[in-house]
Amino acid sequence: METERFYSMPFRTELLGKKGSLEKCSLADSIRQNIRVLLLSPPGRYRYDPFLGCKIHRFQFMANNRAMEGRKEEDLFRLDLQENIKQLIQRYEPRILLSDVEVELRQDPSEQIPWKSKRATWSNKSVIQVIVSIKGKVKPEYALDQELELEDTISLI
C-alpha cells in the first residue's frame, strides 16, 4: 500500500488548528491534483512564470464569442490544446514520463443554461465539456514504473 507522503491540494489550513498538520495524499493523488491545477490555471495569471497557464481558458472565450463555428477551428484548437497540455506536464510535473495526451470537446445540448440580467435575457448557452485523457508512467525514482492514466472533465460555459 502506498504511503501518504505528499501534501494534498488545495491546502486546507483549518486542519492545522484541528490536527496540527496539513492533509496528505498518495503519489497518484498528488500528481492528479497538480495536473488539475495546471489545467485550471489561466495563461498570464502568474507573473513570476509566463509559461504557466493552460489554453483551455482561451477556448471558453472563443466559444462564448462564437469564433469556433466550424469543425476546422475546433480541430485546430483541440490539437493546439493537446500540445499545450503536453508542454505543461513536461515542464511542471517532473514525476511522470508522459506517453500520450488526448483532448475531446463535447457540447451537450441537453445542458442548457439561461443567462439573465436586469436589462436583458440572452439566448441559452450550452455547457461545453473538455475531456483530457493523460497516459504515462511514474518515474522510477518516485515509484517503480507505476502506470498512470488520468481523465479529467472540465465544464466551460
PyMOL commands that set and color helices and strands:
alter all, ss='L'
color gray80, all
select helices_A, chain A and resi 14-18+27-40+56-64+71-92
alter helices_A, ss='H'
color red, helices_A
select strands_A, chain A and resi 6-7+24-25+96-116+121-138+147-156
alter strands_A, ss='S'
color yellow, strands_A
deselect
rebuild
show_as cartoon
